[in-house]
Amino acid sequence: MEHWEYTLQSGNKGSWDWEYASTGGIKLASKHTSNDGKIIDHANPRVLTSVDDAYFTDPAKMLSGLH
């Protein structure tokens, strides 16, 4: 998806443009910009080749702590 337009139940309309980056051989969304100037920037997404299973079973493990 490169562009998304929407109409809310209130009748308000908007749109978002999507930019992509290739990371680890995978194309991932890296930045979204709305028609009114809002930006969601995912910075530099990365692809991990492996993750300790504890990140999926132990609530104390935080994915943000991965390097």
PDB file of N, H, CA, C and O in Angstrom:
ATOM      1  N   MET A   1       0.850  -1.153   0.000  1.00  0.00           N
ATOM      2  CA  MET A   1       0.000   0.000   0.000  1.00  0.00           C
ATOM      3  C   MET A   1       0.909   1.232   0.000  1.00  0.00           C
ATOM      4  O   MET A   1       1.869   1.298   0.768  1.00  0.00           O
ATOM      5  N   GLU A   2       0.611   2.187  -0.844  1.00  0.00           N
ATOM      6  H   GLU A   2      -0.169   2.133  -1.468  1.00  0.00           H
ATOM      7  CA  GLU A   2       1.384   3.419  -0.884  1.00  0.00           C
ATOM      8  C   GLU A   2       0.565   4.635  -0.459  1.00  0.00           C
ATOM      9  O   GLU A   2       1.120   5.638  -0.011  1.00  0.00           O
ATOM     10  N   HIS A   3      -0.762   4.541  -0.603  1.00  0.00           N
ATOM     11  H   HIS A   3      -1.213   3.726  -0.967  1.00  0.00           H
ATOM     12  CA  HIS A   3      -1.629   5.668  -0.256  1.00  0.00           C
ATOM     13  C   HIS A   3      -2.950   5.106   0.246  1.00  0.00           C
ATOM     14  O   HIS A   3      -3.485   4.146  -0.307  1.00  0.00           O
ATOM     15  N   TRP A   4      -3.471   5.729   1.315  1.00  0.00           N
ATOM     16  H   TRP A   4      -3.037   6.509   1.765  1.00  0.00           H
ATOM     17  CA  TRP A   4      -4.728   5.274   1.899  1.00  0.00           C
ATOM     18  C   TRP A   4      -5.603   6.486   2.150  1.00  0.00           C
ATOM     19  O   TRP A   4      -5.176   7.427   2.820  1.00  0.00           O
ATOM     20  N   GLU A   5      -6.811   6.481   1.628  1.00  0.00           N
ATOM     21  H   GLU A   5      -7.157   5.716   1.084  1.00  0.00           H
ATOM     22  CA  GLU A   5      -7.788   7.544   1.876  1.00  0.00           C
ATOM     23  C   GLU A   5      -8.961   6.943   2.632  1.00  0.00           C
ATOM     24  O   GLU A   5      -9.343   5.794   2.406  1.00  0.00           O
ATOM     25  N   TYR A   6      -9.527   7.740   3.537  1.00  0.00           N
ATOM     26  H   TYR A   6      -9.217   8.673   3.721  1.00  0.00           H
ATOM     27  CA  TYR A   6     -10.634   7.226   4.333  1.00  0.00           C
ATOM     28  C   TYR A   6     -11.653   8.321   4.598  1.00  0.00           C
ATOM     29  O   TYR A   6     -11.342   9.510   4.524  1.00  0.00           O
ATOM     30  N   THR A   7     -12.887   7.901   4.910  1.00  0.00           N
ATOM     31  H   THR A   7     -13.140   6.936   4.970  1.00  0.00           H
ATOM     32  CA  THR A   7     -13.951   8.806   5.331  1.00  0.00           C
ATOM     33  C   THR A   7     -14.531   8.246   6.616  1.00  0.00           C
ATOM     34  O   THR A   7     -14.995   7.107   6.649  1.00  0.00           O
ATOM     35  N   LEU A   8     -14.506   9.046   7.677  1.00  0.00           N
ATOM     36  H   LEU A   8     -14.129   9.972   7.651  1.00  0.00           H
ATOM     37  CA  LEU A   8     -15.046   8.623   8.967  1.00  0.00           C
ATOM     38  C   LEU A   8     -16.562   8.736   8.958  1.00  0.00           C
ATOM     39  O   LEU A   8     -17.131   9.389   8.084  1.00  0.00           O
ATOM     40  N   GLN A   9     -17.217   8.110   9.915  1.00  0.00           N
ATOM     41  H   GLN A   9     -16.755   7.579  10.626  1.00  0.00           H
ATOM     42  CA  GLN A   9     -18.677   8.196  10.015  1.00  0.00           C
ATOM     43  C   GLN A   9     -19.130   9.646  10.147  1.00  0.00           C
ATOM     44  O   GLN A   9     -20.234   9.992   9.726  1.00  0.00           O
ATOM     45  N   SER A  10     -18.285  10.493  10.729  1.00  0.00           N
ATOM     46  H   SER A  10     -17.389  10.211  11.070  1.00  0.00           H
ATOM     47  CA  SER A  10     -18.625  11.912  10.889  1.00  0.00           C
ATOM     48  C   SER A  10     -18.575  12.662   9.566  1.00  0.00           C
ATOM     49  O   SER A  10     -19.034  13.801   9.477  1.00  0.00           O
ATOM     50  N   GLY A  11     -18.018  12.028   8.539  1.00  0.00           N
ATOM     51  H   GLY A  11     -17.645  11.104   8.611  1.00  0.00           H
ATOM     52  CA  GLY A  11     -17.869  12.686   7.244  1.00  0.00           C
ATOM     53  C   GLY A  11     -16.480  13.270   7.031  1.00  0.00           C
ATOM     54  O   GLY A  11     -16.125  13.641   5.912  1.00  0.00           O
ATOM     55  N   ASN A  12     -15.685  13.354   8.112  1.00  0.00           N
ATOM     56  H   ASN A  12     -15.973  13.052   9.020  1.00  0.00           H
ATOM     57  CA  ASN A  12     -14.309  13.851   7.969  1.00  0.00           C
ATOM     58  C   ASN A  12     -13.513  12.895   7.099  1.00  0.00           C
ATOM     59  O   ASN A  12     -13.660  11.676   7.192  1.00  0.00           O
ATOM     60  N   LYS A  13     -12.661  13.471   6.246  1.00  0.00           N
ATOM     61  H   LYS A  13     -12.542  14.461   6.171  1.00  0.00           H
ATOM     62  CA  LYS A  13     -11.842  12.662   5.344  1.00  0.00           C
ATOM     63  C   LYS A  13     -10.376  12.884   5.642  1.00  0.00           C
ATOM     64  O   LYS A  13      -9.990  13.912   6.200  1.00  0.00           O
ATOM     65  N   GLY A  14      -9.576  11.929   5.272  1.00  0.00           N
ATOM     66  H   GLY A  14      -9.889  11.094   4.819  1.00  0.00           H
ATOM     67  CA  GLY A  14      -8.144  12.048   5.453  1.00  0.00           C
ATOM     68  C   GLY A  14      -7.415  11.067   4.579  1.00  0.00           C
ATOM     69  O   GLY A  14      -8.025  10.259   3.879  1.00  0.00           O
ATOM     70  N   SER A  15      -6.107  11.143   4.622  1.00  0.00           N
ATOM     71  H   SER A  15      -5.611  11.800   5.191  1.00  0.00           H
ATOM     72  CA  SER A  15      -5.306  10.195   3.852  1.00  0.00           C
ATOM     73  C   SER A  15      -3.922  10.078   4.472  1.00  0.00           C
ATOM     74  O   SER A  15      -3.473  10.954   5.211  1.00  0.00           O
ATOM     75  N   TRP A  16      -3.264   8.982   4.153  1.00  0.00           N
ATOM     76  H   TRP A  16      -3.629   8.271   3.552  1.00  0.00           H
ATOM     77  CA  TRP A  16      -1.897   8.715   4.599  1.00  0.00           C
ATOM     78  C   TRP A  16      -1.096   8.204   3.411  1.00  0.00           C
ATOM     79  O   TRP A  16      -1.600   7.415   2.611  1.00  0.00           O
ATOM     80  N   ASP A  17       0.148   8.649   3.295  1.00  0.00           N
ATOM     81  H   ASP A  17       0.557   9.289   3.945  1.00  0.00           H
ATOM     82  CA  ASP A  17       1.090   8.116   2.320  1.00  0.00           C
ATOM     83  C   ASP A  17       2.106   7.276   3.075  1.00  0.00           C
ATOM     84  O   ASP A  17       2.530   7.648   4.169  1.00  0.00           O
ATOM     85  N   TRP A  18       2.497   6.152   2.501  1.00  0.00           N
ATOM     86  H   TRP A  18       2.152   5.850   1.612  1.00  0.00           H
ATOM     87  CA  TRP A  18       3.394   5.211   3.148  1.00  0.00           C
ATOM     88  C   TRP A  18       4.714   5.164   2.398  1.00  0.00           C
ATOM     89  O   TRP A  18       4.731   5.115   1.168  1.00  0.00           O
ATOM     90  N   GLU A  19       5.816   5.180   3.131  1.00  0.00           N
ATOM     91  H   GLU A  19       5.802   5.220   4.130  1.00  0.00           H
ATOM     92  CA  GLU A  19       7.147   4.999   2.562  1.00  0.00           C
ATOM     93  C   GLU A  19       7.712   3.693   3.103  1.00  0.00           C
ATOM     94  O   GLU A  19       7.384   3.282   4.215  1.00  0.00           O
ATOM     95  N   TYR A  20       8.553   3.052   2.324  1.00  0.00           N
ATOM     96  H   TYR A  20       8.820   3.386   1.420  1.00  0.00           H
ATOM     97  CA  TYR A  20       9.098   1.744   2.688  1.00  0.00           C
ATOM     98  C   TYR A  20      10.619   1.757   2.683  1.00  0.00           C
ATOM     99  O   TYR A  20      11.243   2.580   2.013  1.00  0.00           O
ATOM    100  N   ALA A  21      11.204   0.841   3.432  1.00  0.00           N
ATOM    101  H   ALA A  21      10.698   0.172   3.976  1.00  0.00           H
ATOM    102  CA  ALA A  21      12.652   0.641   3.458  1.00  0.00           C
ATOM    103  C   ALA A  21      12.911  -0.858   3.375  1.00  0.00           C
ATOM    104  O   ALA A  21      12.171  -1.658   3.949  1.00  0.00           O
ATOM    105  N   SER A  22      13.965  -1.231   2.659  1.00  0.00           N
ATOM    106  H   SER A  22      14.566  -0.582   2.193  1.00  0.00           H
ATOM    107  CA  SER A  22      14.368  -2.638   2.610  1.00  0.00           C
ATOM    108  C   SER A  22      15.297  -2.915   3.775  1.00  0.00           C
ATOM    109  O   SER A  22      16.314  -2.245   3.949  1.00  0.00           O
ATOM    110  N   THR A  23      14.937  -3.906   4.565  1.00  0.00           N
ATOM    111  H   THR A  23      14.110  -4.450   4.423  1.00  0.00           H
ATOM    112  CA  THR A  23      15.716  -4.270   5.743  1.00  0.00           C
ATOM    113  C   THR A  23      15.856  -5.777   5.785  1.00  0.00           C
ATOM    114  O   THR A  23      14.859  -6.497   5.831  1.00  0.00           O
ATOM    115  N   GLY A  24      17.065  -6.249   5.769  1.00  0.00           N
ATOM    116  H   GLY A  24      17.875  -5.664   5.731  1.00  0.00           H
ATOM    117  CA  GLY A  24      17.292  -7.691   5.829  1.00  0.00           C
ATOM    118  C   GLY A  24      16.593  -8.446   4.717  1.00  0.00           C
ATOM    119  O   GLY A  24      16.169  -9.586   4.906  1.00  0.00           O
ATOM    120  N   GLY A  25      16.472  -7.814   3.552  1.00  0.00           N
ATOM    121  H   GLY A  25      16.817  -6.888   3.398  1.00  0.00           H
ATOM    122  CA  GLY A  25      15.822  -8.465   2.420  1.00  0.00           C
ATOM    123  C   GLY A  25      14.305  -8.414   2.455  1.00  0.00           C
ATOM    124  O   GLY A  25      13.645  -9.021   1.611  1.00  0.00           O
ATOM    125  N   ILE A  26      13.743  -7.696   3.422  1.00  0.00           N
ATOM    126  H   ILE A  26      14.279  -7.203   4.107  1.00  0.00           H
ATOM    127  CA  ILE A  26      12.287  -7.563   3.549  1.00  0.00           C
ATOM    128  C   ILE A  26      11.912  -6.098   3.417  1.00  0.00           C
ATOM    129  O   ILE A  26      12.564  -5.234   4.004  1.00  0.00           O
ATOM    130  N   LYS A  27      10.872  -5.813   2.654  1.00  0.00           N
ATOM    131  H   LYS A  27      10.343  -6.515   2.177  1.00  0.00           H
ATOM    132  CA  LYS A  27      10.396  -4.443   2.492  1.00  0.00           C
ATOM    133  C   LYS A  27       9.378  -4.153   3.596  1.00  0.00           C
ATOM    134  O   LYS A  27       8.326  -4.789   3.660  1.00  0.00           O
ATOM    135  N   LEU A  28       9.699  -3.183   4.470  1.00  0.00           N
ATOM    136  H   LEU A  28      10.553  -2.666   4.418  1.00  0.00           H
ATOM    137  CA  LEU A  28       8.834  -2.834   5.605  1.00  0.00           C
ATOM    138  C   LEU A  28       8.446  -1.365   5.551  1.00  0.00           C
ATOM    139  O   LEU A  28       9.214  -0.523   5.088  1.00  0.00           O
ATOM    140  N   ALA A  29       7.240  -1.068   6.033  1.00  0.00           N
ATOM    141  H   ALA A  29       6.616  -1.753   6.409  1.00  0.00           H
ATOM    142  CA  ALA A  29       6.820   0.331   6.127  1.00  0.00           C
ATOM    143  C   ALA A  29       7.731   1.040   7.118  1.00  0.00           C
ATOM    144  O   ALA A  29       7.958   0.548   8.224  1.00  0.00           O
ATOM    145  N   SER A  30       8.256   2.204   6.718  1.00  0.00           N
ATOM    146  H   SER A  30       8.072   2.604   5.820  1.00  0.00           H
ATOM    147  CA  SER A  30       9.175   2.928   7.589  1.00  0.00           C
ATOM    148  C   SER A  30       8.656   4.299   7.990  1.00  0.00           C
ATOM    149  O   SER A  30       9.085   4.852   9.003  1.00  0.00           O
ATOM    150  N   LYS A  31       7.725   4.861   7.198  1.00  0.00           N
ATOM    151  H   LYS A  31       7.376   4.413   6.375  1.00  0.00           H
ATOM    152  CA  LYS A  31       7.223   6.199   7.518  1.00  0.00           C
ATOM    153  C   LYS A  31       5.838   6.380   6.893  1.00  0.00           C
ATOM    154  O   LYS A  31       5.602   5.991   5.749  1.00  0.00           O
ATOM    155  N   HIS A  32       4.933   6.977   7.666  1.00  0.00           N
ATOM    156  H   HIS A  32       5.126   7.293   8.595  1.00  0.00           H
ATOM    157  CA  HIS A  32       3.589   7.295   7.187  1.00  0.00           C
ATOM    158  C   HIS A  32       3.380   8.795   7.373  1.00  0.00           C
ATOM    159  O   HIS A  32       3.695   9.335   8.433  1.00  0.00           O
ATOM    160  N   THR A  33       2.856   9.465   6.364  1.00  0.00           N
ATOM    161  H   THR A  33       2.599   9.026   5.502  1.00  0.00           H
ATOM    162  CA  THR A  33       2.608  10.902   6.443  1.00  0.00           C
ATOM    163  C   THR A  33       1.150  11.166   6.080  1.00  0.00           C
ATOM    164  O   THR A  33       0.675  10.722   5.035  1.00  0.00           O
ATOM    165  N   SER A  34       0.436  11.900   6.957  1.00  0.00           N
ATOM    166  H   SER A  34       0.823  12.260   7.806  1.00  0.00           H
ATOM    167  CA  SER A  34      -0.973  12.201   6.699  1.00  0.00           C
ATOM    168  C   SER A  34      -1.092  13.467   5.865  1.00  0.00           C
ATOM    169  O   SER A  34      -0.145  14.246   5.750  1.00  0.00           O
ATOM    170  N   ASN A  35      -2.283  13.659   5.282  1.00  0.00           N
ATOM    171  H   ASN A  35      -3.052  13.027   5.376  1.00  0.00           H
ATOM    172  CA  ASN A  35      -2.510  14.839   4.455  1.00  0.00           C
ATOM    173  C   ASN A  35      -2.488  16.131   5.275  1.00  0.00           C
ATOM    174  O   ASN A  35      -2.355  17.214   4.705  1.00  0.00           O
ATOM    175  N   ASP A  36      -2.615  16.037   6.601  1.00  0.00           N
ATOM    176  H   ASP A  36      -2.723  15.158   7.064  1.00  0.00           H
ATOM    177  CA  ASP A  36      -2.558  17.244   7.436  1.00  0.00           C
ATOM    178  C   ASP A  36      -1.206  17.397   8.145  1.00  0.00           C
ATOM    179  O   ASP A  36      -1.080  18.178   9.088  1.00  0.00           O
ATOM    180  N   GLY A  37      -0.194  16.641   7.681  1.00  0.00           N
ATOM    181  H   GLY A  37      -0.297  16.007   6.915  1.00  0.00           H
ATOM    182  CA  GLY A  37       1.166  16.842   8.171  1.00  0.00           C
ATOM    183  C   GLY A  37       1.613  15.975   9.334  1.00  0.00           C
ATOM    184  O   GLY A  37       2.751  16.098   9.784  1.00  0.00           O
ATOM    185  N   LYS A  38       0.750  15.103   9.830  1.00  0.00           N
ATOM    186  H   LYS A  38      -0.176  15.003   9.464  1.00  0.00           H
ATOM    187  CA  LYS A  38       1.171  14.209  10.914  1.00  0.00           C
ATOM    188  C   LYS A  38       2.109  13.145  10.338  1.00  0.00           C
ATOM    189  O   LYS A  38       1.951  12.719   9.194  1.00  0.00           O
ATOM    190  N   ILE A  39       3.089  12.721  11.147  1.00  0.00           N
ATOM    191  H   ILE A  39       3.217  13.066  12.077  1.00  0.00           H
ATOM    192  CA  ILE A  39       4.061  11.735  10.688  1.00  0.00           C
ATOM    193  C   ILE A  39       4.199  10.624  11.723  1.00  0.00           C
ATOM    194  O   ILE A  39       4.328  10.884  12.919  1.00  0.00           O
ATOM    195  N   ILE A  40       4.170   9.396  11.250  1.00  0.00           N
ATOM    196  H   ILE A  40       4.065   9.185  10.278  1.00  0.00           H
ATOM    197  CA  ILE A  40       4.515   8.233  12.065  1.00  0.00           C
ATOM    198  C   ILE A  40       5.797   7.696  11.445  1.00  0.00           C
ATOM    199  O   ILE A  40       5.791   7.178  10.329  1.00  0.00           O
ATOM    200  N   ASP A  41       6.890   7.824  12.177  1.00  0.00           N
ATOM    201  H   ASP A  41       6.895   8.245  13.084  1.00  0.00           H
ATOM    202  CA  ASP A  41       8.198   7.434  11.662  1.00  0.00           C
ATOM    203  C   ASP A  41       8.695   6.220  12.434  1.00  0.00           C
ATOM    204  O   ASP A  41       8.915   6.294  13.643  1.00  0.00           O
ATOM    205  N   HIS A  42       8.868   5.116  11.742  1.00  0.00           N
ATOM    206  H   HIS A  42       8.689   5.056  10.760  1.00  0.00           H
ATOM    207  CA  HIS A  42       9.354   3.882  12.374  1.00  0.00           C
ATOM    208  C   HIS A  42      10.876   3.833  12.377  1.00  0.00           C
ATOM    209  O   HIS A  42      11.468   2.807  12.711  1.00  0.00           O
ATOM    210  N   ALA A  43      11.500   4.931  12.008  1.00  0.00           N
ATOM    211  H   ALA A  43      11.019   5.764  11.736  1.00  0.00           H
ATOM    212  CA  ALA A  43      12.962   5.064  11.994  1.00  0.00           C
ATOM    213  C   ALA A  43      13.592   3.968  11.159  1.00  0.00           C
ATOM    214  O   ALA A  43      13.325   3.865   9.961  1.00  0.00           O
ATOM    215  N   ASN A  44      14.416   3.159  11.773  1.00  0.00           N
ATOM    216  H   ASN A  44      14.633   3.242  12.746  1.00  0.00           H
ATOM    217  CA  ASN A  44      15.127   2.100  11.052  1.00  0.00           C
ATOM    218  C   ASN A  44      14.633   0.738  11.516  1.00  0.00           C
ATOM    219  O   ASN A  44      15.201   0.157  12.441  1.00  0.00           O
ATOM    220  N   PRO A  45      13.577   0.219  10.882  1.00  0.00           N
ATOM    221  CA  PRO A  45      13.109  -1.096  11.297  1.00  0.00           C
ATOM    222  C   PRO A  45      14.195  -2.134  11.022  1.00  0.00           C
ATOM    223  O   PRO A  45      14.988  -1.982  10.093  1.00  0.00           O
ATOM    224  N   ARG A  46      14.223  -3.172  11.825  1.00  0.00           N
ATOM    225  H   ARG A  46      13.579  -3.295  12.579  1.00  0.00           H
ATOM    226  CA  ARG A  46      15.231  -4.201  11.601  1.00  0.00           C
ATOM    227  C   ARG A  46      14.588  -5.576  11.638  1.00  0.00           C
ATOM    228  O   ARG A  46      13.505  -5.767  12.192  1.00  0.00           O
ATOM    229  N   VAL A  47      15.272  -6.509  11.043  1.00  0.00           N
ATOM    230  H   VAL A  47      16.152  -6.353  10.593  1.00  0.00           H
ATOM    231  CA  VAL A  47      14.814  -7.885  10.973  1.00  0.00           C
ATOM    232  C   VAL A  47      15.810  -8.738  11.745  1.00  0.00           C
ATOM    233  O   VAL A  47      17.004  -8.741  11.447  1.00  0.00           O
ATOM    234  N   LEU A  48      15.310  -9.454  12.730  1.00  0.00           N
ATOM    235  H   LEU A  48      14.340  -9.451  12.972  1.00  0.00           H
ATOM    236  CA  LEU A  48      16.171 -10.327  13.528  1.00  0.00           C
ATOM    237  C   LEU A  48      16.141 -11.733  12.939  1.00  0.00           C
ATOM    238  O   LEU A  48      15.101 -12.193  12.468  1.00  0.00           O
ATOM    239  N   THR A  49      17.271 -12.404  12.968  1.00  0.00           N
ATOM    240  H   THR A  49      18.116 -12.030  13.351  1.00  0.00           H
ATOM    241  CA  THR A  49      17.321 -13.770  12.449  1.00  0.00           C
ATOM    242  C   THR A  49      16.879 -14.786  13.488  1.00  0.00           C
ATOM    243  O   THR A  49      16.503 -15.906  13.142  1.00  0.00           O
ATOM    244  N   SER A  50      16.922 -14.401  14.767  1.00  0.00           N
ATOM    245  H   SER A  50      17.227 -13.492  15.048  1.00  0.00           H
ATOM    246  CA  SER A  50      16.430 -15.291  15.824  1.00  0.00           C
ATOM    247  C   SER A  50      16.107 -14.464  17.064  1.00  0.00           C
ATOM    248  O   SER A  50      16.650 -13.379  17.270  1.00  0.00           O
ATOM    249  N   VAL A  51      15.211 -15.005  17.880  1.00  0.00           N
ATOM    250  H   VAL A  51      14.770 -15.886  17.712  1.00  0.00           H
ATOM    251  CA  VAL A  51      14.810 -14.358  19.129  1.00  0.00           C
ATOM    252  C   VAL A  51      14.619 -15.462  20.167  1.00  0.00           C
ATOM    253  O   VAL A  51      14.014 -16.495  19.880  1.00  0.00           O
ATOM    254  N   ASP A  52      15.131 -15.240  21.357  1.00  0.00           N
ATOM    255  H   ASP A  52      15.622 -14.400  21.590  1.00  0.00           H
ATOM    256  CA  ASP A  52      14.971 -16.188  22.458  1.00  0.00           C
ATOM    257  C   ASP A  52      13.477 -16.408  22.711  1.00  0.00           C
ATOM    258  O   ASP A  52      12.718 -15.443  22.801  1.00  0.00           O
ATOM    259  N   ASP A  53      13.054 -17.657  22.826  1.00  0.00           N
ATOM    260  H   ASP A  53      13.670 -18.441  22.753  1.00  0.00           H
ATOM    261  CA  ASP A  53      11.643 -17.988  23.056  1.00  0.00           C
ATOM    262  C   ASP A  53      11.061 -17.276  24.270  1.00  0.00           C
ATOM    263  O   ASP A  53       9.853 -17.044  24.321  1.00  0.00           O
ATOM    264  N   ALA A  54      11.887 -16.928  25.241  1.00  0.00           N
ATOM    265  H   ALA A  54      12.869 -17.116  25.199  1.00  0.00           H
ATOM    266  CA  ALA A  54      11.403 -16.265  26.451  1.00  0.00           C
ATOM    267  C   ALA A  54      10.713 -14.938  26.135  1.00  0.00           C
ATOM    268  O   ALA A  54       9.858 -14.495  26.902  1.00  0.00           O
ATOM    269  N   TYR A  55      11.069 -14.295  25.018  1.00  0.00           N
ATOM    270  H   TYR A  55      11.764 -14.655  24.395  1.00  0.00           H
ATOM    271  CA  TYR A  55      10.419 -13.042  24.649  1.00  0.00           C
ATOM    272  C   TYR A  55       8.944 -13.242  24.332  1.00  0.00           C
ATOM    273  O   TYR A  55       8.178 -12.279  24.317  1.00  0.00           O
ATOM    274  N   PHE A  56       8.542 -14.472  24.080  1.00  0.00           N
ATOM    275  H   PHE A  56       9.165 -15.255  24.092  1.00  0.00           H
ATOM    276  CA  PHE A  56       7.144 -14.766  23.779  1.00  0.00           C
ATOM    277  C   PHE A  56       6.408 -15.418  24.943  1.00  0.00           C
ATOM    278  O   PHE A  56       5.189 -15.583  24.893  1.00  0.00           O
ATOM    279  N   THR A  57       7.146 -15.791  25.995  1.00  0.00           N
ATOM    280  H   THR A  57       8.136 -15.657  26.036  1.00  0.00           H
ATOM    281  CA  THR A  57       6.507 -16.483  27.113  1.00  0.00           C
ATOM    282  C   THR A  57       6.683 -15.777  28.453  1.00  0.00           C
ATOM    283  O   THR A  57       5.898 -16.007  29.372  1.00  0.00           O
ATOM    284  N   ASP A  58       7.682 -14.934  28.581  1.00  0.00           N
ATOM    285  H   ASP A  58       8.320 -14.747  27.834  1.00  0.00           H
ATOM    286  CA  ASP A  58       7.985 -14.264  29.848  1.00  0.00           C
ATOM    287  C   ASP A  58       7.599 -12.794  29.762  1.00  0.00           C
ATOM    288  O   ASP A  58       8.252 -12.031  29.051  1.00  0.00           O
ATOM    289  N   PRO A  59       6.539 -12.378  30.481  1.00  0.00           N
ATOM    290  CA  PRO A  59       6.083 -10.984  30.410  1.00  0.00           C
ATOM    291  C   PRO A  59       7.149  -9.968  30.835  1.00  0.00           C
ATOM    292  O   PRO A  59       7.060  -8.794  30.479  1.00  0.00           O
ATOM    293  N   ALA A  60       8.150 -10.412  31.591  1.00  0.00           N
ATOM    294  H   ALA A  60       8.222 -11.367  31.880  1.00  0.00           H
ATOM    295  CA  ALA A  60       9.197  -9.498  32.030  1.00  0.00           C
ATOM    296  C   ALA A  60      10.178  -9.163  30.905  1.00  0.00           C
ATOM    297  O   ALA A  60      10.888  -8.160  30.977  1.00  0.00           O
ATOM    298  N   LYS A  61      10.218 -10.000  29.870  1.00  0.00           N
ATOM    299  H   LYS A  61       9.642 -10.815  29.811  1.00  0.00           H
ATOM    300  CA  LYS A  61      11.117  -9.748  28.733  1.00  0.00           C
ATOM    301  C   LYS A  61      10.462  -8.690  27.838  1.00  0.00           C
ATOM    302  O   LYS A  61       9.284  -8.790  27.492  1.00  0.00           O
ATOM    303  N   MET A  62      11.235  -7.700  27.481  1.00  0.00           N
ATOM    304  H   MET A  62      12.191  -7.620  27.761  1.00  0.00           H
ATOM    305  CA  MET A  62      10.719  -6.625  26.635  1.00  0.00           C
ATOM    306  C   MET A  62      11.428  -6.660  25.282  1.00  0.00           C
ATOM    307  O   MET A  62      12.657  -6.624  25.226  1.00  0.00           O
ATOM    308  N   LEU A  63      10.661  -6.728  24.193  1.00  0.00           N
ATOM    309  H   LEU A  63       9.663  -6.757  24.239  1.00  0.00           H
ATOM    310  CA  LEU A  63      11.269  -6.739  22.865  1.00  0.00           C
ATOM    311  C   LEU A  63      12.101  -5.498  22.605  1.00  0.00           C
ATOM    312  O   LEU A  63      13.055  -5.536  21.828  1.00  0.00           O
ATOM    313  N   SER A  64      11.745  -4.398  23.252  1.00  0.00           N
ATOM    314  H   SER A  64      10.969  -4.367  23.883  1.00  0.00           H
ATOM    315  CA  SER A  64      12.511  -3.162  23.055  1.00  0.00           C
ATOM    316  C   SER A  64      13.934  -3.309  23.565  1.00  0.00           C
ATOM    317  O   SER A  64      14.797  -2.502  23.218  1.00  0.00           O
ATOM    318  N   GLY A  65      14.199  -4.326  24.384  1.00  0.00           N
ATOM    319  H   GLY A  65      13.498  -4.982  24.666  1.00  0.00           H
ATOM    320  CA  GLY A  65      15.542  -4.536  24.917  1.00  0.00           C
ATOM    321  C   GLY A  65      16.446  -5.326  23.987  1.00  0.00           C
ATOM    322  O   GLY A  65      17.624  -5.519  24.288  1.00  0.00           O
ATOM    323  N   LEU A  66      15.913  -5.788  22.860  1.00  0.00           N
ATOM    324  H   LEU A  66      14.957  -5.631  22.615  1.00  0.00           H
ATOM    325  CA  LEU A  66      16.734  -6.546  21.912  1.00  0.00           C
ATOM    326  C   LEU A  66      17.729  -5.631  21.216  1.00  0.00           C
ATOM    327  O   LEU A  66      17.417  -4.480  20.913  1.00  0.00           O
ATOM    328  N   HIS A  67      18.904  -6.136  20.969  1.00  0.00           N
ATOM    329  H   HIS A  67      19.157  -7.072  21.216  1.00  0.00           H
ATOM    330  CA  HIS A  67      19.932  -5.340  20.269  1.00  0.00           C
ATOM    331  C   HIS A  67      20.236  -5.950  18.935  1.00  0.00           C
ATOM    332  O   HIS A  67      21.072  -5.431  18.195  1.00  0.00           O
TER     333      HIS A  67
END
